[in-house]
Every structure is written in C-alpha cells, then in structure tokens.
Amino acid sequence: MSLQTRDRDFESFDGVRIAWTEAGPEDGRPLVLLHGLFSNAHVNWLKFGTAARIAETGLRLIMPDFRAHGKSAAPTDAAAYPPDVLASDVLALIDHLGLTDYDLGGYSLGGRQTLRAVVRGATPRRIAVIGMGLGAVVNVAPSTNWFIDTVRNADTHARGSEAYFAIQFMRTNKVDPEAAIHLLNAQVDSALADVEAITLPALVLCGAEDHYNAEAHALSEALPNATWCEIPGTHMSSVTRPELGSSLADVFAA
C-alpha cells in the first residue's frame, strides 16, 4: 500500500508561508523531521521510503519544507532571512500545531536546526541529528561560505566536482539562488557549552563514508545523552538507504 500524505501550510512568525507534509495516523505520536540544504521533505523523507518505514510504526510524521525550499515560499528580500530564521520557523510550526509531547530530528542542515531549536527552547522528548558534525554546528562559516561561493559561481564549476553536483541538486529541486544565499547568510553558530547542555536522549547518525562522519562522532561525544549510529553511504547516498528509516523507527517508536 502506498503511503498516504497530507499537505498543509501556515504563516510563520513573520507571515512567510511554510508548507509541510504529514504522513502516518493523525493521532500518532508526532515526529517532526527537517530536511537538508537544497532538498525538501519529499526528496529527503518520502522519495526513498524513509517516511513509509517510520509511519508503519504508527508515528505521525510532520515534514516541513524550509523557506526557500520545496512548497514553501521563497522570498528574495534579505529582510525575510533574519539570523537563525530556520530555527524560528521550526519553533513557529511547533507552536502552530500545539505540539507538547513530540520528537524532533533532521538531516544535515536540518540536523543543525534541530539543535538550534532545542537551544532556543524547543522541548522534544528525543532528537536525532543526521549527517551533521560538531564543527559545522559551533562554527558555521566554513560550510556556509563554501556554499555561498558555490552558488555565486554556479556556472564555473568543473563537471563532476562537488560544487558542480551541489548546483545540479539545487537546480533540480528548483531552489532560487538569491534566496539560497540569504538563507545561508542567516545561519548562526551554537556555543559548544549550549550543545553540551542538551541532555535529551539523542541519536547521532551518519553515513560511514559521509565527509561529516568524524565530526558527527565528535558531536555524539559532546551530547551527554547521545547514541551513535553509523549506516552505509556518503552524505548524499545515506538518505537513500533503508537503514535510515529503520534506525529512526527503532529509536522513535520505542
């Protein structure tokens, strides 16, 4: 049986329209899942069966598209991307839905926003940070500057290079480059002390060949109540693996 989904949207804290997709029983325990940069809820969670594997456990999946991604609005005015805007959207969605007993997780950029939301007061029972390293959480500049430079020079990258594939992924998923740069500039550091103060049960999961692998392991050591999990794959291919959905289902359906 194919997974039945429900499309929803709301106006975030500043009036920007944020879309989300739901799957699983409406009365199931909520699990909010956040996608990665240049992706969307469909590509990260639905396309390769991850959401279906989790929904089989009876969880209610809530999968937003970040602003400038997927079905959400993509304003090109820099004022629509204040510092830490994505975490603000996550907190606004949680408030809009009235969630009090829920779990929260995210892949790559979504993993960073999971931590940002908790640092700023979100109170999930458990969290998952997937494909994100400690260094890129406490010092966002190296990764965000690389992406900004990549986008600004989109037509100059050698075919087959990492930058070339990033741009192809951005274009395939119809992410506006101007909006993307504003969003990247809105990323903020998390203090190491704030990360180390997150005592929630945390799953830190990463692909064995992901370039974030060592840093993800360091993140698992910085979080005082974390469980480390490694699955096959690179940063891009690990989200296509059945082990991702199985690992998340094992943790959040428990």
C-alpha positions as YAML, in Angstrom:
chain: A
units: angstrom
residues:
- id: 1
  name: MET
  ca: [0.00, 0.00, 0.00]
- id: 2
  name: SER
  ca: [1.35, 3.44, -0.91]
- id: 3
  name: LEU
  ca: [1.92, 5.96, 1.85]
- id: 4
  name: GLN
  ca: [-0.92, 8.47, 2.16]
- id: 5
  name: THR
  ca: [0.23, 12.03, 2.74]
- id: 6
  name: ARG
  ca: [-1.47, 15.29, 3.72]
- id: 7
  name: ASP
  ca: [-0.23, 18.69, 2.54]
- id: 8
  name: ARG
  ca: [-0.56, 21.62, 4.92]
- id: 9
  name: ASP
  ca: [0.78, 25.17, 5.27]
- id: 10
  name: PHE
  ca: [0.73, 28.09, 7.71]
- id: 11
  name: GLU
  ca: [2.08, 31.60, 8.12]
- id: 12
  name: SER
  ca: [5.28, 31.62, 10.15]
- id: 13
  name: PHE
  ca: [6.34, 34.22, 12.73]
- id: 14
  name: ASP
  ca: [6.85, 36.88, 10.04]
- id: 15
  name: GLY
  ca: [4.00, 35.96, 7.71]
- id: 16
  name: VAL
  ca: [6.06, 33.86, 5.28]
- id: 17
  name: ARG
  ca: [4.13, 30.76, 4.17]
- id: 18
  name: ILE
  ca: [5.70, 27.49, 5.29]
- id: 19
  name: ALA
  ca: [4.42, 24.21, 3.86]
- id: 20
  name: TRP
  ca: [4.64, 20.80, 5.47]
- id: 21
  name: THR
  ca: [3.67, 17.25, 4.60]
- id: 22
  name: GLU
  ca: [2.16, 14.80, 7.07]
- id: 23
  name: ALA
  ca: [2.06, 11.03, 6.92]
- id: 24
  name: GLY
  ca: [1.01, 8.28, 9.29]
- id: 25
  name: PRO
  ca: [-2.02, 8.31, 11.60]
- id: 26
  name: GLU
  ca: [-3.23, 11.77, 12.62]
- id: 27
  name: ASP
  ca: [-3.50, 10.61, 16.23]
- id: 28
  name: GLY
  ca: [0.01, 9.09, 16.27]
- id: 29
  name: ARG
  ca: [2.86, 10.42, 18.34]
- id: 30
  name: PRO
  ca: [4.33, 13.42, 16.42]
- id: 31
  name: LEU
  ca: [7.80, 13.25, 14.91]
- id: 32
  name: VAL
  ca: [8.99, 16.43, 13.19]
- id: 33
  name: LEU
  ca: [11.63, 15.75, 10.51]
- id: 34
  name: LEU
  ca: [13.73, 18.52, 8.93]
- id: 35
  name: HIS
  ca: [15.39, 18.13, 5.52]
- id: 36
  name: GLY
  ca: [18.79, 19.20, 4.22]
- id: 37
  name: LEU
  ca: [20.01, 22.16, 2.17]
- id: 38
  name: PHE
  ca: [18.67, 22.41, -1.41]
- id: 39
  name: SER
  ca: [16.37, 19.46, -0.69]
- id: 40
  name: ASN
  ca: [12.78, 19.24, 0.58]
- id: 41
  name: ALA
  ca: [10.54, 16.93, 2.55]
- id: 42
  name: HIS
  ca: [9.67, 14.81, -0.48]
- id: 43
  name: VAL
  ca: [13.27, 14.17, -1.54]
- id: 44
  name: ASN
  ca: [14.68, 13.59, 1.94]
- id: 45
  name: TRP
  ca: [11.92, 11.60, 3.59]
- id: 46
  name: LEU
  ca: [9.34, 10.34, 1.07]
- id: 47
  name: LYS
  ca: [11.16, 9.53, -2.17]
- id: 48
  name: PHE
  ca: [13.31, 6.68, -0.85]
- id: 49
  name: GLY
  ca: [10.82, 5.16, 1.58]
- id: 50
  name: THR
  ca: [12.15, 6.54, 4.86]
- id: 51
  name: ALA
  ca: [8.82, 8.10, 5.86]
- id: 52
  name: ALA
  ca: [6.94, 4.92, 4.94]
- id: 53
  name: ARG
  ca: [9.19, 2.81, 7.17]
- id: 54
  name: ILE
  ca: [8.68, 5.15, 10.10]
- id: 55
  name: ALA
  ca: [4.93, 5.59, 9.54]
- id: 56
  name: GLU
  ca: [4.47, 1.81, 9.72]
- id: 57
  name: THR
  ca: [5.21, 2.11, 13.46]
- id: 58
  name: GLY
  ca: [2.18, 4.36, 13.98]
- id: 59
  name: LEU
  ca: [4.02, 7.66, 14.28]
- id: 60
  name: ARG
  ca: [2.59, 10.89, 12.88]
- id: 61
  name: LEU
  ca: [5.27, 12.40, 10.66]
- id: 62
  name: ILE
  ca: [5.41, 16.18, 10.24]
- id: 63
  name: MET
  ca: [7.86, 17.13, 7.49]
- id: 64
  name: PRO
  ca: [8.18, 20.85, 6.72]
- id: 65
  name: ASP
  ca: [9.85, 22.41, 3.71]
- id: 66
  name: PHE
  ca: [12.23, 25.13, 4.87]
- id: 67
  name: ARG
  ca: [11.57, 28.60, 3.49]
- id: 68
  name: ALA
  ca: [13.14, 28.91, 0.02]
- id: 69
  name: HIS
  ca: [12.70, 25.14, -0.42]
- id: 70
  name: GLY
  ca: [10.05, 22.82, -1.77]
- id: 71
  name: LYS
  ca: [6.48, 24.06, -1.49]
- id: 72
  name: SER
  ca: [7.27, 26.83, 1.00]
- id: 73
  name: ALA
  ca: [7.53, 30.48, -0.01]
- id: 74
  name: ALA
  ca: [10.90, 31.67, -1.32]
- id: 75
  name: PRO
  ca: [11.13, 35.43, -0.82]
- id: 76
  name: THR
  ca: [14.21, 37.05, -2.34]
- id: 77
  name: ASP
  ca: [14.27, 40.02, 0.04]
- id: 78
  name: ALA
  ca: [17.15, 39.73, 2.51]
- id: 79
  name: ALA
  ca: [14.85, 41.01, 5.26]
- id: 80
  name: ALA
  ca: [12.95, 37.71, 5.07]
- id: 81
  name: TYR
  ca: [16.05, 35.88, 6.33]
- id: 82
  name: PRO
  ca: [16.96, 37.26, 9.77]
- id: 83
  name: PRO
  ca: [19.60, 35.41, 11.80]
- id: 84
  name: ASP
  ca: [18.53, 31.89, 12.78]
- id: 85
  name: VAL
  ca: [15.39, 32.15, 10.66]
- id: 86
  name: LEU
  ca: [15.02, 28.41, 10.06]
- id: 87
  name: ALA
  ca: [15.00, 27.60, 13.77]
- id: 88
  name: SER
  ca: [12.43, 30.39, 14.20]
- id: 89
  name: ASP
  ca: [10.25, 28.66, 11.58]
- id: 90
  name: VAL
  ca: [10.61, 25.31, 13.35]
- id: 91
  name: LEU
  ca: [9.57, 26.85, 16.66]
- id: 92
  name: ALA
  ca: [6.64, 28.62, 14.95]
- id: 93
  name: LEU
  ca: [5.47, 25.33, 13.40]
- id: 94
  name: ILE
  ca: [5.63, 23.53, 16.75]
- id: 95
  name: ASP
  ca: [3.63, 26.35, 18.32]
- id: 96
  name: HIS
  ca: [1.14, 26.43, 15.42]
- id: 97
  name: LEU
  ca: [0.45, 22.71, 15.80]
- id: 98
  name: GLY
  ca: [0.31, 22.92, 19.60]
- id: 99
  name: LEU
  ca: [2.86, 20.13, 19.98]
- id: 100
  name: THR
  ca: [3.82, 19.37, 23.56]
- id: 101
  name: ASP
  ca: [4.83, 15.70, 23.52]
- id: 102
  name: TYR
  ca: [6.79, 15.11, 20.32]
- id: 103
  name: ASP
  ca: [10.18, 14.17, 18.87]
- id: 104
  name: LEU
  ca: [12.40, 16.16, 16.52]
- id: 105
  name: GLY
  ca: [15.12, 15.24, 14.04]
- id: 106
  name: GLY
  ca: [16.85, 16.43, 10.92]
- id: 107
  name: TYR
  ca: [19.36, 15.66, 8.22]
- id: 108
  name: SER
  ca: [22.41, 17.87, 7.53]
- id: 109
  name: LEU
  ca: [21.09, 21.46, 7.63]
- id: 110
  name: GLY
  ca: [18.01, 20.03, 9.33]
- id: 111
  name: GLY
  ca: [20.22, 18.44, 11.97]
- id: 112
  name: ARG
  ca: [21.74, 21.84, 12.74]
- id: 113
  name: GLN
  ca: [18.24, 23.33, 13.01]
- id: 114
  name: THR
  ca: [17.20, 20.53, 15.35]
- id: 115
  name: LEU
  ca: [19.94, 21.59, 17.75]
- id: 116
  name: ARG
  ca: [19.23, 25.30, 17.23]
- id: 117
  name: ALA
  ca: [15.55, 24.76, 18.06]
- id: 118
  name: VAL
  ca: [16.45, 22.95, 21.29]
- id: 119
  name: VAL
  ca: [19.00, 25.59, 22.26]
- id: 120
  name: ARG
  ca: [16.26, 28.18, 21.78]
- id: 121
  name: GLY
  ca: [13.73, 26.38, 23.93]
- id: 122
  name: ALA
  ca: [12.09, 23.56, 21.99]
- id: 123
  name: THR
  ca: [11.24, 20.64, 24.30]
- id: 124
  name: PRO
  ca: [11.03, 17.40, 22.30]
- id: 125
  name: ARG
  ca: [11.29, 14.15, 24.23]
- id: 126
  name: ARG
  ca: [14.08, 12.89, 21.93]
- id: 127
  name: ILE
  ca: [16.10, 14.21, 19.00]
- id: 128
  name: ALA
  ca: [18.02, 12.85, 16.02]
- id: 129
  name: VAL
  ca: [20.87, 14.63, 14.25]
- id: 130
  name: ILE
  ca: [21.74, 13.00, 10.93]
- id: 131
  name: GLY
  ca: [24.73, 13.77, 8.71]
- id: 132
  name: MET
  ca: [25.88, 16.83, 10.65]
- id: 133
  name: GLY
  ca: [29.14, 17.37, 12.52]
- id: 134
  name: LEU
  ca: [30.08, 19.26, 15.65]
- id: 135
  name: GLY
  ca: [32.36, 21.66, 13.78]
- id: 136
  name: ALA
  ca: [29.60, 22.77, 11.41]
- id: 137
  name: VAL
  ca: [27.32, 23.40, 14.40]
- id: 138
  name: VAL
  ca: [29.67, 25.53, 16.51]
- id: 139
  name: ASN
  ca: [31.33, 27.28, 13.54]
- id: 140
  name: VAL
  ca: [29.01, 27.57, 10.54]
- id: 141
  name: ALA
  ca: [31.20, 29.91, 8.45]
- id: 142
  name: PRO
  ca: [33.39, 27.35, 6.60]
- id: 143
  name: SER
  ca: [30.46, 25.34, 5.25]
- id: 144
  name: THR
  ca: [28.10, 28.25, 4.61]
- id: 145
  name: ASN
  ca: [30.81, 30.31, 2.90]
- id: 146
  name: TRP
  ca: [31.65, 27.36, 0.66]
- id: 147
  name: PHE
  ca: [28.01, 27.06, -0.39]
- id: 148
  name: ILE
  ca: [27.63, 30.81, -0.91]
- id: 149
  name: ASP
  ca: [30.72, 30.85, -3.13]
- id: 150
  name: THR
  ca: [29.44, 27.77, -4.96]
- id: 151
  name: VAL
  ca: [26.08, 29.41, -5.69]
- id: 152
  name: ARG
  ca: [27.59, 32.75, -6.72]
- id: 153
  name: ASN
  ca: [29.86, 30.99, -9.20]
- id: 154
  name: ALA
  ca: [27.31, 28.42, -10.28]
- id: 155
  name: ASP
  ca: [28.33, 28.21, -13.93]
- id: 156
  name: THR
  ca: [32.08, 27.91, -13.39]
- id: 157
  name: HIS
  ca: [32.40, 24.57, -11.61]
- id: 158
  name: ALA
  ca: [34.14, 21.64, -13.27]
- id: 159
  name: ARG
  ca: [31.75, 18.89, -14.31]
- id: 160
  name: GLY
  ca: [31.86, 16.12, -11.73]
- id: 161
  name: SER
  ca: [33.19, 18.31, -8.90]
- id: 162
  name: GLU
  ca: [31.46, 18.53, -5.51]
- id: 163
  name: ALA
  ca: [30.43, 22.11, -6.29]
- id: 164
  name: TYR
  ca: [29.02, 21.06, -9.68]
- id: 165
  name: PHE
  ca: [26.83, 18.39, -8.07]
- id: 166
  name: ALA
  ca: [25.64, 20.84, -5.38]
- id: 167
  name: ILE
  ca: [24.47, 23.25, -8.08]
- id: 168
  name: GLN
  ca: [22.76, 20.47, -10.05]
- id: 169
  name: PHE
  ca: [20.95, 19.40, -6.90]
- id: 170
  name: MET
  ca: [19.90, 22.99, -6.21]
- id: 171
  name: ARG
  ca: [18.59, 23.42, -9.75]
- id: 172
  name: THR
  ca: [16.85, 20.04, -9.85]
- id: 173
  name: ASN
  ca: [14.92, 20.97, -6.72]
- id: 174
  name: LYS
  ca: [14.19, 24.48, -8.07]
- id: 175
  name: VAL
  ca: [15.83, 26.41, -5.24]
- id: 176
  name: ASP
  ca: [16.18, 30.10, -6.08]
- id: 177
  name: PRO
  ca: [19.90, 31.00, -5.82]
- id: 178
  name: GLU
  ca: [19.28, 34.50, -4.44]
- id: 179
  name: ALA
  ca: [17.02, 33.14, -1.72]
- id: 180
  name: ALA
  ca: [19.54, 30.39, -1.00]
- id: 181
  name: ILE
  ca: [22.32, 32.91, -0.38]
- id: 182
  name: HIS
  ca: [20.13, 34.90, 2.01]
- id: 183
  name: LEU
  ca: [19.24, 31.69, 3.86]
- id: 184
  name: LEU
  ca: [22.89, 30.66, 4.12]
- id: 185
  name: ASN
  ca: [23.81, 34.07, 5.49]
- id: 186
  name: ALA
  ca: [21.17, 33.60, 8.19]
- id: 187
  name: GLN
  ca: [22.96, 30.57, 9.70]
- id: 188
  name: VAL
  ca: [24.31, 31.10, 13.22]
- id: 189
  name: ASP
  ca: [26.80, 29.33, 15.47]
- id: 190
  name: SER
  ca: [25.77, 27.34, 18.53]
- id: 191
  name: ALA
  ca: [28.02, 27.73, 21.55]
- id: 192
  name: LEU
  ca: [29.75, 24.48, 22.48]
- id: 193
  name: ALA
  ca: [28.51, 24.92, 26.05]
- id: 194
  name: ASP
  ca: [24.92, 25.07, 24.76]
- id: 195
  name: VAL
  ca: [25.40, 21.86, 22.78]
- id: 196
  name: GLU
  ca: [26.93, 20.11, 25.78]
- id: 197
  name: ALA
  ca: [23.96, 21.24, 27.89]
- id: 198
  name: ILE
  ca: [21.45, 19.33, 25.72]
- id: 199
  name: THR
  ca: [20.64, 16.36, 27.94]
- id: 200
  name: LEU
  ca: [17.78, 14.97, 25.85]
- id: 201
  name: PRO
  ca: [18.19, 11.44, 24.52]
- id: 202
  name: ALA
  ca: [19.82, 12.00, 21.13]
- id: 203
  name: LEU
  ca: [20.51, 9.76, 18.17]
- id: 204
  name: VAL
  ca: [23.51, 10.93, 16.16]
- id: 205
  name: LEU
  ca: [23.52, 9.09, 12.85]
- id: 206
  name: CYS
  ca: [25.90, 9.39, 9.92]
- id: 207
  name: GLY
  ca: [26.91, 7.58, 6.77]
- id: 208
  name: ALA
  ca: [30.12, 5.59, 7.01]
- id: 209
  name: GLU
  ca: [31.55, 7.47, 4.02]
- id: 210
  name: ASP
  ca: [29.99, 10.84, 4.82]
- id: 211
  name: HIS
  ca: [32.54, 13.66, 4.97]
- id: 212
  name: TYR
  ca: [30.89, 14.68, 8.25]
- id: 213
  name: ASN
  ca: [31.47, 11.23, 9.80]
- id: 214
  name: ALA
  ca: [34.34, 12.07, 12.17]
- id: 215
  name: GLU
  ca: [32.73, 15.37, 13.18]
- id: 216
  name: ALA
  ca: [29.39, 13.63, 13.69]
- id: 217
  name: HIS
  ca: [31.09, 11.21, 16.03]
- id: 218
  name: ALA
  ca: [32.53, 14.21, 17.88]
- id: 219
  name: LEU
  ca: [29.00, 15.61, 18.16]
- id: 220
  name: SER
  ca: [27.81, 12.34, 19.68]
- id: 221
  name: GLU
  ca: [30.55, 12.67, 22.28]
- id: 222
  name: ALA
  ca: [29.65, 16.30, 23.04]
- id: 223
  name: LEU
  ca: [25.97, 15.50, 23.65]
- id: 224
  name: PRO
  ca: [25.77, 13.92, 27.13]
- id: 225
  name: ASN
  ca: [22.93, 11.50, 26.37]
- id: 226
  name: ALA
  ca: [23.67, 10.54, 22.76]
- id: 227
  name: THR
  ca: [23.68, 7.22, 20.95]
- id: 228
  name: TRP
  ca: [25.98, 6.87, 17.93]
- id: 229
  name: CYS
  ca: [24.73, 5.08, 14.82]
- id: 230
  name: GLU
  ca: [26.52, 4.54, 11.51]
- id: 231
  name: ILE
  ca: [24.82, 3.41, 8.32]
- id: 232
  name: PRO
  ca: [26.22, 2.77, 4.84]
- id: 233
  name: GLY
  ca: [26.65, 5.63, 2.41]
- id: 234
  name: THR
  ca: [28.05, 9.06, 1.68]
- id: 235
  name: HIS
  ca: [26.50, 12.39, 2.64]
- id: 236
  name: MET
  ca: [24.16, 12.17, -0.35]
- id: 237
  name: SER
  ca: [23.58, 8.43, -0.63]
- id: 238
  name: SER
  ca: [22.94, 7.63, 3.05]
- id: 239
  name: VAL
  ca: [19.50, 9.28, 2.84]
- id: 240
  name: THR
  ca: [18.55, 6.77, 0.13]
- id: 241
  name: ARG
  ca: [19.34, 3.76, 2.32]
- id: 242
  name: PRO
  ca: [16.66, 1.64, 4.02]
- id: 243
  name: GLU
  ca: [18.84, 1.63, 7.14]
- id: 244
  name: LEU
  ca: [17.99, 5.30, 7.70]
- id: 245
  name: GLY
  ca: [14.28, 4.69, 8.10]
- id: 246
  name: SER
  ca: [14.86, 1.52, 10.12]
- id: 247
  name: SER
  ca: [17.23, 3.28, 12.52]
- id: 248
  name: LEU
  ca: [14.86, 6.19, 13.07]
- id: 249
  name: ALA
  ca: [11.88, 3.87, 13.52]
- id: 250
  name: ASP
  ca: [13.78, 1.82, 16.11]
- id: 251
  name: VAL
  ca: [14.51, 4.94, 18.17]
- id: 252
  name: PHE
  ca: [11.32, 6.96, 17.87]
- id: 253
  name: ALA
  ca: [8.79, 4.14, 18.01]
- id: 254
  name: ALA
  ca: [10.28, 2.77, 21.22]
...
